[in-house]
Amino acid sequence: MPAILSKIREQATRVQPSLALGVGVGVALAACAVYSTRDKKQAPPCNNNNNYKILKNGNIHTEDNVKTNETCGGRCGAEQCALCRGEVDTDNKQNIEDADETQSIEEHVPGLNLEFLRQLISLARIMVPGFRSHEVALLTAHTLCLFSRTFLSIYVASLEGSIVKHIVQKDMRSFSSLLMQWFGIAIPATFINSMIRYLESRLALAFRTRLVNHAYELYFKNQTYYRVANLDARIENADHRLTEDVSVFTQSVAHLYSSLTKPCFDLLLIVLTLASYSNKMKGNIFIGPGIATVVICATGQVLRMLSPRFGALAGEEARMRANLRHVHASLIAHAEEVAFYGGHKVELGQLQSAYKQLVAQMTSVFNKKLWYVMLEQFCMKYLWSGTGMVMLALPILTGTKEGGESNSISARTEYMTTSRNLLNSAADAIERLMSSYKEVVTLAGYATRVSDMLLVFGEVARGRCVRAVHVAPPHQAFQVTFRDNQPVPQGKVMYTDDLSIKLRNVPIVTPACDVVAAGVTLDIAPGTHLLIVGPNGCGKSSLFRIISGLWPVFGGELSVPRPCACGHCADETNTSDACASRPIMFYIPQRPYMSAGSLLDQVTYPSRAAPDDAAAEERARRILRAVRLHAAAARLGGLRAVRDWRATLSGGEKQRLAMARMFYHRPVYALLDECTSAVSMETEVVMYEEAVKEGITLLSITHRPSVWKYHTHVLEFDGAGNWSFRKLDKESAVSSPAINSAATSTPAEPPAEH
């Protein structure tokens, strides 16, 4: 290698400085093109205006009315809001002061413009966090391999020219020596080539790991995973963006770095070497590079003007792939319901429709690529080949008669062979640079999807959700406040120290801004077992979502128990101790969630018992016996058996297992949403009696009269926005019209989806 470097340096020093400068300028003009940019749109105003602040570990501070005569000066762009001052937390249970600063998504066509550069820089800061990171080490090693491969290419081309020269001279000894060098250089050359591909794959994996970890942190911060799917409508199929789009983006970034770096190295060194050979042949060294520069620049401008918008096409294709995958996932998740209904024809039609849309988009891309690739191949293969022949012939045709050795047939043959190989490498480098434009604009499409995903995650974590909403009619008792066509939560959330729940004129408003009940006022203390009744769609389950903090409070005052202040509940990573206090609220839906893991993991969810925790196993056995699941546990292999519990257990067994979770954690309040509809009445009565004995306050939505006696108060909704809260008279409960209508309602109310 030192001999190779010395040879290249010696050849480079023979080139005149003006020639090197001219060639460098020509290469720069050929490799780079000026593309139009677009003015950046002003970000829409921020719509959060909650007037409360919840500090870390439950400290609360209420805010006065928001001032509207000050200018924000931040990303809001309009009136100063509490969010832009950093004075609010739109999560009803935990703090969001550490949420990332975000800005709104702007509608634009992906392409090579300033917006793409801004997105790429923002994502690069995530993928490469610092100069001492693992990614920088991989980039450095990858760059050194690319640089070494360029030197090896020049040396191999020079060696091949020398071999041809000695073949023409019939020098068998020198030919044999150079041939042995040829086979010797193949070992490091193949190693370098393999290392380039290996480091490119490692680099893509490292970039993906950084992005995935950052995205997961945002995705699980302040229940973003729930809010993105239910309260925000800007991202469809977030799972596809978190998996496929991030993977394709990082692979494209790593491949694009190789596609741009090595051609630049090739051009800088190969052009200098070609100029030195032309100077050695005593020919004109300015005409050939000048012609090549003009041809390459003209080719680049023509291809730029006629190139389709590959970025927008790639983004649309990715969206359709995500839609097709979503339809498949939906069919798998609801296969049993579809089979019972016999809805295979409808599902087949939806699958075929999604696939036809994808096929039509891909066909459109193929059609646009057809003529563009034809034009590209004509310019880069035939036009450039003819220009290369002119460049090779000019130094010989215009060379002087001086210098016997340089004008010999063997010397000219060596020059032609070496220059042809170097020129082919330079042409290949320029072609890769020109072809990389398609990769860049395709990368812009995926960069837009990944960047928009992270922006939405950050905004949703801060409480800003955007979706289509309905403006309530004027005759309703409560009117949602809107700013810039987006709802503004005006309610106050406060913490209580006596474990009580209080609602003062709190409306029940869906994420689409439908007011299902206005001004609900009630007091719930530990021991106040509340029965919630009413027709379907009247807001029974929605009340649970508001109390739990999943939905924003649009008006009134909501007082909830102060959350636990221990390190475990505050999601501090430096603590390994579990929370020793009772959880405040525990929600059990009609269709409980079965997580991956053993049967013991299902009982202890959302916590996990240690493998050697005998006390947890014994407690789980007692609870399973209480909910009459001990026989099923023995049949399925015991507490440590791992199965697909969603498919293994029946509907009633899943509901009893969800009640076992409640008994294991012993919360202060249990939000029971038709959670025993598939359980026999005898078992249901046993579980309710056990819950009351354990000191668990029940907030129940149920249609079975057998469990009414375990409740002390009733909250009745009539479906027209009216409600009543009163103490439950167990003897006359059967005569209540609202309770009777609830009891005779045949279908159990499924969890509402928003």
C-alpha positions in Angstrom: 0.0 0.0 0.0 2.8 2.6 0.7 4.2 1.9 -2.8 0.7 2.6 -4.2 0.3 5.8 -2.3 3.8 7.0 -3.4 2.9 6.3 -7.0 -0.4 8.2 -6.9 1.3 11.1 -5.1 4.0 11.2 -7.6 1.5 11.3 -10.5 -0.6 13.9 -8.8 2.4 16.3 -8.3 3.1 16.2 -12.0 -0.3 17.8 -12.8 -0.3 21.6 -13.1 -2.2 23.4 -10.4 -4.4 25.2 -12.8 -5.3 21.9 -14.4 -6.2 20.4 -11.0 -8.4 23.3 -10.2 -10.1 23.2 -13.5 -10.8 19.5 -13.3 -12.0 19.8 -9.7 -14.5 22.5 -10.7 -15.7 20.4 -13.6 -16.2 17.4 -11.4 -18.1 19.5 -8.9 -20.3 20.9 -11.6 -21.0 17.4 -12.9 -21.7 15.8 -9.6 -23.9 18.5 -8.1 -27.0 20.2 -9.5 -29.0 23.1 -8.2 -32.5 22.2 -7.3 -35.4 24.5 -6.5 -36.4 25.0 -2.9 -39.8 25.9 -1.3 -40.7 28.5 1.2 -41.5 27.1 4.6 -45.1 27.4 5.7 -45.9 28.9 9.1 -46.8 26.3 11.7 -50.5 26.3 12.7 -51.3 27.6 16.1 -51.2 25.3 19.1 -54.7 24.6 20.4 -54.0 23.4 23.9 -55.3 25.8 26.5 -55.8 23.7 29.7 -55.4 25.9 32.7 -53.7 23.5 35.1 -50.3 22.1 35.8 -49.3 18.8 37.3 -45.7 18.6 38.5 -43.7 15.5 38.9 -44.9 12.9 41.5 -48.3 14.4 41.9 -47.7 18.0 43.0 -50.4 20.2 41.5 -50.7 23.8 40.7 -53.8 25.4 39.2 -53.6 28.2 36.7 -55.7 31.3 36.3 -57.5 32.2 33.2 -55.1 32.2 30.2 -54.1 35.7 29.0 -55.0 36.4 25.4 -53.3 39.7 24.9 -49.8 38.5 24.8 -48.0 37.1 21.9 -46.5 33.6 22.2 -43.3 34.1 20.2 -42.9 30.3 20.0 -44.3 27.6 17.8 -47.9 28.7 18.5 -47.6 31.7 16.2 -50.7 33.4 17.7 -52.0 34.1 21.2 -49.9 33.0 24.1 -51.2 29.7 25.4 -50.5 27.8 28.6 -48.8 25.0 26.7 -46.3 27.2 24.9 -45.5 28.8 28.3 -44.7 25.3 29.6 -47.4 25.6 32.3 -49.7 22.8 31.5 -49.9 19.0 31.5 -52.7 17.6 29.5 -52.3 14.2 30.9 -54.7 13.8 33.8 -52.5 11.4 35.8 -48.8 12.1 35.3 -46.4 14.9 34.3 -45.3 15.7 30.7 -42.8 18.3 31.4 -40.1 16.2 29.9 -42.0 15.8 26.6 -40.0 16.7 23.5 -40.5 20.1 21.8 -42.4 19.5 18.6 -43.8 21.4 15.7 -46.8 20.7 13.5 -46.7 18.6 10.4 -46.7 20.6 7.2 -48.3 19.4 4.0 -45.6 19.2 1.3 -44.5 17.0 -1.5 -41.5 15.0 -0.6 -38.4 15.8 -2.6 -34.9 17.2 -2.6 -35.6 20.6 -0.9 -35.0 22.4 2.3 -37.8 20.6 4.1 -36.1 17.3 3.3 -32.7 18.6 4.6 -34.3 19.8 7.8 -36.0 16.4 8.3 -32.7 14.5 7.5 -30.7 16.7 9.9 -33.3 16.1 12.7 -33.3 12.4 12.1 -29.4 12.3 11.9 -29.2 13.8 15.3 -31.1 10.9 16.6 -29.2 8.3 14.6 -25.8 9.8 15.5 -26.1 11.3 19.0 -22.4 12.3 19.4 -18.9 12.0 18.1 -18.0 9.3 20.6 -21.0 7.1 19.7 -20.8 3.6 18.1 -22.3 5.0 14.9 -19.4 7.4 14.4 -16.9 4.5 14.7 -18.8 2.5 12.1 -18.9 5.6 9.8 -15.2 6.1 10.2 -14.4 2.5 9.4 -16.8 2.5 6.5 -15.2 5.7 5.1 -11.7 4.2 5.4 -12.8 1.1 3.5 -14.3 3.2 0.7 -11.2 5.3 0.5 -9.0 2.2 0.4 -11.1 0.7 -2.3 -10.5 3.7 -4.5 -6.8 3.4 -4.2 -7.0 -0.3 -5.0 -9.1 0.5 -8.1 -6.4 2.9 -9.4 -3.6 0.5 -8.6 -5.4 -2.4 -10.4 -6.0 -0.2 -13.4 -2.4 0.8 -13.5 -1.3 -2.8 -13.0 -3.5 -4.0 -15.9 -2.0 -1.4 -18.2 1.5 -2.5 -17.3 0.6 -6.2 -18.0 -0.8 -5.3 -21.4 2.4 -3.2 -22.1 4.7 -6.2 -21.3 2.5 -8.5 -23.4 3.0 -6.2 -26.4 6.7 -6.1 -25.6 6.8 -10.0 -25.3 8.5 -9.7 -21.9 7.6 -13.0 -20.3 9.5 -12.4 -17.0 7.9 -9.1 -16.3 4.5 -10.4 -17.4 4.8 -13.3 -14.9 5.8 -11.0 -12.1 3.0 -8.6 -12.7 0.5 -11.5 -13.0 1.5 -12.7 -9.5 1.0 -9.1 -8.2 -2.5 -9.2 -9.8 -3.5 -12.4 -7.9 -1.9 -11.0 -4.7 -3.8 -7.7 -4.8 -7.1 -9.7 -5.2 -7.0 -10.8 -1.5 -7.1 -7.3 0.1 -9.5 -6.1 -2.7 -12.1 -8.8 -2.0 -11.7 -8.3 1.7 -12.3 -4.5 1.3 -15.4 -5.2 -0.9 -16.8 -7.6 1.7 -16.1 -5.1 4.5 -17.9 -2.3 2.7 -21.1 -4.4 2.4 -20.7 -5.7 6.0 -20.3 -2.2 7.5 -23.2 -0.8 5.4 -25.5 -3.5 7.0 -24.1 -2.8 10.4 -24.6 0.9 10.0 -28.2 0.5 8.8 -28.9 -1.7 11.9 -27.3 0.8 14.2 -29.3 3.7 12.7 -32.5 1.6 13.0 -31.8 0.8 16.7 -31.4 4.5 17.6 -34.6 5.5 15.8 -36.6 2.6 17.1 -35.5 3.3 20.7 -36.3 7.0 20.3 -39.7 6.2 18.7 -40.6 3.7 21.4 -39.8 6.2 24.1 -42.2 8.7 22.6 -44.7 6.0 21.8 -45.1 4.9 25.4 -44.8 8.3 27.0 -48.0 9.6 28.5 -50.1 6.9 26.8 -49.2 8.1 23.3 -49.9 4.6 22.0 -53.6 5.1 23.0 -54.0 8.7 22.0 -52.4 8.2 18.5 -54.9 5.5 17.7 -58.0 6.9 19.4 -57.7 10.7 19.9 -55.5 11.7 16.9 -56.2 11.1 13.2 -52.9 12.3 11.6 -51.2 8.8 11.5 -52.7 5.8 10.0 -51.2 2.4 10.8 -48.5 3.6 13.3 -47.3 0.0 13.5 -46.2 0.0 9.9 -44.3 3.2 10.3 -42.6 1.9 13.4 -41.5 -1.2 11.6 -41.3 -1.1 7.8 -40.8 2.6 7.2 -38.1 2.9 9.8 -36.3 -0.1 8.5 -36.4 1.0 4.8 -35.4 4.5 5.8 -32.3 3.4 7.7 -31.3 1.0 4.9 -31.6 3.8 2.4 -29.5 6.2 4.4 -26.7 3.7 4.9 -26.8 2.7 1.2 -26.9 6.3 0.1 -23.8 7.1 2.1 -21.9 4.5 0.2 -23.4 5.5 -3.1 -22.3 9.1 -2.6 -19.0 8.8 -0.7 -17.2 6.2 -2.9 -18.0 8.0 -6.3 -16.7 11.2 -4.9 -13.4 9.6 -3.8 -13.2 7.9 -7.2 -13.7 11.1 -9.1 -11.2 13.2 -7.1 -8.4 10.6 -7.5 -9.2 9.1 -10.8 -9.5 12.5 -12.6 -6.1 13.5 -11.2 -4.6 10.3 -12.4 -6.1 10.6 -15.9 -4.8 14.2 -16.1 -1.3 13.0 -15.2 -1.4 10.3 -17.9 -2.5 12.8 -20.5 0.3 15.2 -19.5 2.7 12.3 -19.8 1.6 11.7 -23.4 2.3 15.3 -24.2 -1.3 15.9 -25.4 -3.8 18.6 -24.8 -5.2 18.1 -21.3 -7.9 20.7 -21.3 -10.1 19.8 -24.3 -11.2 16.3 -23.1 -12.2 17.4 -19.5 -13.9 20.4 -20.9 -16.1 18.3 -23.3 -16.8 15.8 -20.5 -17.9 18.5 -18.1 -20.3 20.1 -20.6 -21.8 16.7 -21.5 -22.2 15.6 -17.9 -23.7 19.0 -16.8 -26.2 18.9 -19.7 -27.1 15.3 -18.9 -27.7 16.2 -15.2 -30.0 19.1 -16.1 -32.0 17.1 -18.6 -32.5 14.3 -16.2 -33.4 16.7 -13.3 -36.1 18.4 -15.4 -37.7 15.2 -16.7 -37.4 13.1 -13.6 -40.8 12.1 -12.0 -41.4 12.8 -8.3 -40.1 9.6 -7.0 -40.3 10.8 -3.4 -44.1 11.4 -3.5 -44.5 8.1 -5.4 -42.6 6.2 -2.8 -44.5 7.7 0.1 -47.8 6.9 -1.5 -46.7 3.3 -2.2 -45.6 3.0 1.4 -49.1 4.2 2.6 -50.8 1.7 0.4 -48.6 -1.1 1.6 -49.5 -0.1 5.2 -53.2 -0.1 4.3 -53.0 -3.6 2.8 -51.2 -4.9 5.9 -53.7 -3.3 8.2 -56.6 -5.0 6.4 -54.8 -8.4 6.8 -54.2 -7.7 10.5 -57.8 -6.7 11.1 -59.0 -9.9 9.5 -56.7 -12.0 11.6 -57.7 -10.2 14.8 -61.4 -10.6 14.1 -61.4 -14.0 12.3 -63.8 -15.6 14.7 -66.4 -12.9 14.3 -66.1 -12.8 10.6 -66.5 -16.6 10.4 -69.6 -16.5 12.6 -71.1 -13.8 10.5 -70.0 -15.4 7.2 -68.5 -12.1 6.1 -65.7 -13.6 4.0 -67.0 -12.0 0.8 -66.9 -8.5 2.3 -63.4 -9.1 3.8 -62.3 -10.6 0.4 -63.5 -7.5 -1.4 -61.7 -5.2 1.0 -58.5 -7.2 0.6 -58.8 -7.2 -3.2 -59.6 -3.5 -3.2 -56.5 -2.6 -1.1 -54.3 -4.9 -3.2 -55.6 -3.4 -6.5 -54.8 0.1 -5.2 -51.3 -1.0 -4.5 -51.0 -2.7 -7.9 -52.3 0.4 -9.7 -49.8 2.6 -7.8 -46.8 0.3 -8.5 -47.9 0.0 -12.2 -47.9 3.8 -12.4 -44.4 3.9 -10.9 -43.2 1.3 -13.4 -44.7 3.2 -16.3 -43.0 6.4 -15.3 -39.7 4.6 -14.7 -39.8 3.0 -18.2 -39.1 6.1 -20.3 -37.0 7.7 -17.6 -34.7 4.7 -17.4 -34.5 4.6 -21.2 -33.4 8.2 -21.3 -31.0 7.7 -18.4 -29.4 4.7 -20.0 -29.0 6.5 -23.4 -27.3 9.5 -21.8 -25.1 7.6 -19.3 -24.2 4.6 -21.4 -24.0 5.6 -25.0 -23.5 9.3 -24.9 -20.9 9.1 -22.1 -19.2 6.2 -23.8 -18.8 8.2 -27.0 -17.5 11.1 -25.0 -15.0 8.8 -23.2 -13.7 7.6 -26.6 -13.0 11.2 -27.6 -11.2 11.9 -24.2 -9.0 8.8 -24.7 -8.2 9.6 -28.3 -7.4 13.4 -27.9 -4.1 13.0 -26.0 -2.8 10.6 -28.6 -4.1 12.5 -31.7 -3.0 15.9 -30.4 0.2 14.7 -28.8 3.6 16.0 -30.0 6.2 13.9 -31.8 8.7 14.4 -29.0 9.6 11.7 -26.5 10.4 8.4 -28.0 9.4 6.2 -25.1 6.1 8.0 -24.5 5.2 7.7 -28.2 6.1 4.0 -28.6 3.3 1.5 -29.4 3.7 -0.2 -26.0 3.5 3.1 -24.1 0.4 4.1 -26.0 -1.2 0.7 -25.4 -0.4 1.0 -21.7 -2.0 4.5 -21.7 -5.1 3.3 -23.5 -5.6 0.3 -21.3 -5.0 2.2 -18.0 -7.0 5.2 -19.1 -9.9 3.1 -20.3 -10.2 1.3 -17.0 -9.9 4.5 -15.0 -12.4 6.3 -17.3 -14.8 3.4 -16.9 -14.5 3.7 -13.2 -15.0 7.5 -13.3 -18.0 7.1 -15.6 -19.4 4.5 -13.2 -18.9 6.9 -10.3 -20.6 9.8 -12.1 -23.5 7.5 -13.2 -23.9 6.4 -9.5 -24.0 10.0 -8.5 -26.6 10.9 -11.1 -28.6 7.8 -10.4 -28.5 8.5 -6.7 -30.9 11.4 -7.3 -33.7 8.8 -7.5 -32.5 7.3 -4.3 -32.4 10.7 -2.6 -36.0 11.6 -3.6 -37.2 8.1 -2.6 -35.4 8.6 0.7 -37.2 11.9 1.1 -40.5 10.1 1.0 -39.6 7.7 3.8 -37.9 10.5 5.7 -41.2 12.4 5.6 -43.1 9.5 7.0 -40.7 8.8 9.8 -40.2 12.5 10.7 -44.0 13.1 10.7 -44.5 10.0 12.9 -42.0 11.4 15.5 -43.5 14.9 15.3 -47.0 13.5 15.9 -45.8 11.3 18.8 -44.2 14.3 20.4 -47.2 16.5 20.0 -49.6 13.8 21.3 -47.4 13.3 24.3 -47.8 17.0 25.0 -51.6 16.7 24.7 -52.1 18.2 21.2 -54.4 15.8 19.2 -55.9 16.7 15.8 -58.8 14.9 14.3 -62.1 15.5 12.6 -64.6 16.9 15.1 -68.3 17.7 15.3 -69.5 21.1 16.5 -72.3 20.6 19.0 -75.7 22.1 18.1 -76.5 25.4 19.9 -79.4 23.8 22.0 -77.1 21.6 24.0 -76.3 22.5 27.5 -72.5 22.4 27.0 -70.6 23.9 24.1 -67.0 22.8 23.3 -64.6 25.7 22.9 -62.8 25.8 19.5 -59.7 27.6 18.4 -58.6 27.4 14.8 -61.2 24.6 14.2 -59.7 22.4 17.0 -61.3 21.8 20.4 -59.7 23.4 23.4 -60.0 21.6 26.8 -61.1 24.1 29.4 -61.5 21.8 32.4 -59.5 21.7 35.6 -57.9 18.5 37.0 -57.0 18.5 40.7 -55.7 15.9 43.2 -57.3 14.9 46.4 -55.6 13.4 49.5 -58.6 11.5 50.8 -58.8 9.1 47.8 -62.1 10.6 46.7 -63.3 11.2 43.1 -65.3 14.4 42.5 -66.9 15.7 39.3 -68.2 19.2 39.2 -70.1 20.0 36.0 -67.9 17.8 33.9 -69.3 17.1 30.5 -68.9 13.7 28.8 -67.5 14.6 25.4 -66.1 12.1 22.9 -62.9 12.7 20.9 -65.1 13.7 18.0 -66.6 16.4 20.2 -70.0 14.8 20.5 -71.5 15.9 23.9 -73.3 12.8 25.3 -73.9 14.2 28.7 -73.5 17.7 30.1 -72.4 18.9 33.5 -72.1 15.6 35.4 -71.7 16.2 39.2 -71.1 13.4 41.7 -68.9 12.5 44.7 -67.4 9.0 45.0 -65.5 8.0 48.2 -63.9 4.7 49.1 -66.9 2.4 50.0 -69.3 4.2 47.6 -70.1 1.4 45.2 -71.5 3.0 42.1 -73.8 1.3 39.6 -73.9 3.0 36.2 -77.0 2.3 34.1 -78.4 3.6 30.9 -78.9 2.7 27.2 -76.1 2.0 24.8 -74.1 5.0 23.7 -75.2 7.2 26.6 -71.6 7.7 27.9 -71.2 5.0 30.6 -67.8 3.7 29.4 -66.9 7.3 28.4 -67.1 8.3 32.0 -64.5 5.7 32.9 -62.2 7.1 30.2 -62.5 10.6 31.6 -61.9 9.5 35.2 -58.9 7.5 34.2 -57.4 10.4 32.3 -57.6 8.8 28.8 -59.8 11.6 27.5 -59.4 15.3 28.1 -61.6 17.3 30.4 -63.4 19.9 28.3 -65.1 21.7 31.2 -65.8 21.7 34.9 -63.5 20.3 37.6 -62.3 16.8 38.0 -60.7 15.8 41.3 -58.9 12.4 41.4 -56.7 10.7 44.0 -53.1 11.8 44.0 -51.0 9.3 42.2 -48.2 7.4 43.9 -44.9 9.4 44.2 -42.5 6.4 44.4 -39.8 5.9 41.8 -41.5 2.9 40.3 -44.7 4.7 39.5 -42.8 7.8 38.2 -41.1 5.5 35.6 -37.6 6.2 36.9 -35.2 3.9 35.3 -32.7 3.8 38.3 -35.1 2.0 40.6 -35.8 -1.7 40.7 -38.2 -1.8 43.7 -41.9 -2.5 42.9 -44.6 -0.2 44.2 -45.8 -1.4 47.6 -49.0 0.7 47.7 -52.4 -0.2 46.3 -53.1 1.1 42.8 -55.8 3.8 42.7 -57.8 2.5 39.7 -58.0 -0.7 37.9 -60.0 -1.0 34.7 -61.5 -4.4 33.6 -63.3 -4.3 30.1 -65.7 -6.7 28.7 -63.0 -8.2 26.5 -59.9 -8.3 28.7 -56.4 -8.2 27.3 -54.2 -11.3 27.4 -50.5 -10.5 27.3 -47.7 -12.7 26.1 -46.3 -14.9 28.9 -47.2 -17.5 31.4 -50.5 -17.9 33.3 -48.9 -16.3 36.3 -48.0 -13.3 34.1 -51.6 -13.0 33.2 -52.6 -12.8 36.9 -49.9 -10.3 37.9 -50.3 -8.1 34.7 -49.2 -5.3 34.4 -46.4 -6.3 36.8 -44.2 -9.4 36.5 -43.3 -11.9 39.3 -39.8 -13.1 39.6 -39.0 -16.7 38.6 -38.3 -17.6 42.2 -41.2 -15.6 43.8 -43.0 -18.4 45.7 -45.2 -16.0 47.6 -46.6 -14.6 44.3 -47.3 -18.1 43.1 -49.1 -19.1 46.2 -51.2 -15.9 46.2 -52.1 -16.5 42.5 -53.2 -20.0 43.3 -55.5 -18.8 46.0 -57.0 -16.2 43.7 -57.5 -18.6 40.9 -59.3 -20.9 43.3 -61.5 -18.0 44.4 -62.5 -17.2 40.8 -62.9 -20.9 40.0 -60.0 -21.2 37.5 -57.8 -23.7 39.5 -59.1 -26.6 37.4 -58.4 -24.8 34.1 -54.9 -23.9 35.4 -54.1 -27.5 36.2 -55.4 -28.6 32.9 -53.3 -26.1 31.0 -50.0 -26.9 32.7 -49.9 -24.8 35.8 -48.9 -21.2 36.6 -45.7 -21.3 34.6 -47.2 -22.6 31.4 -46.8 -20.3 28.4 -49.5 -20.4 25.7 -51.5 -18.1 23.4 -54.1 -17.3 26.1 -56.3 -15.2 23.8 -56.9 -18.4 21.7 -56.7 -20.9 24.5 -59.1 -19.5 27.1 -62.9 -19.2 26.6 -64.7 -15.9 26.9 -65.8 -16.6 30.5 -62.3 -17.8 31.5 -60.8 -14.6 30.2 -63.2 -12.5 32.2 -62.5 -14.5 35.4 -58.8 -14.2 34.8 -59.3 -10.4 34.5 -61.1 -10.4 37.9 -58.1 -12.4 39.3 -55.9 -9.6 38.3 -58.1 -7.2 40.2 -57.9 -9.4 43.3 -54.1 -9.7 43.0 -53.5 -5.9 42.9 -56.4 -4.9 45.2 -57.0 -1.4 43.8 -58.9 1.3 45.6 -61.4 1.6 42.7 -62.3 -1.1 40.2 -63.9 0.1 37.0 -65.9 -2.8 35.9 -67.3 -2.4 32.3 -69.5 -5.4 31.6 -66.6 -7.6 32.8 -68.8 -10.5 33.9 -71.2 -10.8 31.0 -69.9 -14.3 30.0 -69.6 -15.6 33.6 -72.3 -17.6 35.3 -74.4 -15.8 37.9 -73.1 -18.0 40.7 -69.5 -17.2 40.0 -70.3 -13.6 39.4 -71.9 -13.3 42.8 -68.9 -15.0 44.5 -66.5 -12.6 42.8 -68.5 -9.5 43.8 -68.8 -10.6 47.4 -65.0 -11.2 47.5 -64.3 -7.8 46.0 -66.4 -6.1 48.7 -64.6 -8.1 51.4 -61.3 -7.0 50.0 -62.2 -3.4 50.4 -62.4 -2.6 46.7 -64.8 0.1 45.7 -66.8 -1.0 42.7 -67.8 1.3 39.8 -69.8 -1.1 37.7 -71.6 -1.1 34.4 -73.7 -4.2 34.4 -77.2 -5.3 33.3 -77.6 -8.3 35.7 -79.9 -7.5 38.7 -78.1 -10.2 40.8 -75.2 -7.8 41.6 -77.2 -4.6 42.3 -77.3 -5.4 46.0 -73.5 -4.9 46.2 -73.8 -1.2 45.2 -74.7 1.8 47.3 -75.4 4.5 44.7 -76.7 4.6 41.1 -75.8 6.9 38.2 -78.5 6.9 35.6 -78.2 8.1 32.0 -81.3 8.5 29.8 -79.4 8.7 26.4 -80.6 12.3 25.8 -77.8 14.0 27.8 -79.6 13.9 31.1 -78.4 12.1 34.2 -79.2 11.6 37.8 -77.1 10.5 40.8 -78.7 9.1 43.9 -78.4 6.6 46.6 -79.6 3.2 45.5 -82.6 1.8 47.3 -82.0 -2.0 46.9 -85.6 -2.9 47.7 -87.2 -0.6 45.2 -84.4 -0.9 42.6 -86.5 -3.2 40.5 -89.1 -0.5 39.9 -86.6 2.0 38.5 -87.4 2.6 34.8 -83.8 3.3 34.0 -82.5 0.1 35.7 -85.3 -2.0 34.2 -84.5 -0.7 30.7 -80.9 -1.5 31.3 -81.7 -5.0 32.6 -83.9 -5.8 29.6 -81.3 -4.6 27.1 -80.4 -7.7 25.3 -77.0 -7.0 23.7 -74.1 -6.2 26.1 -72.5 -3.0 25.3 -69.1 -3.6 23.7 -66.2 -1.2 24.4 -66.7 1.9 22.2 -64.0 2.5 19.6 -63.0 6.1 18.8 
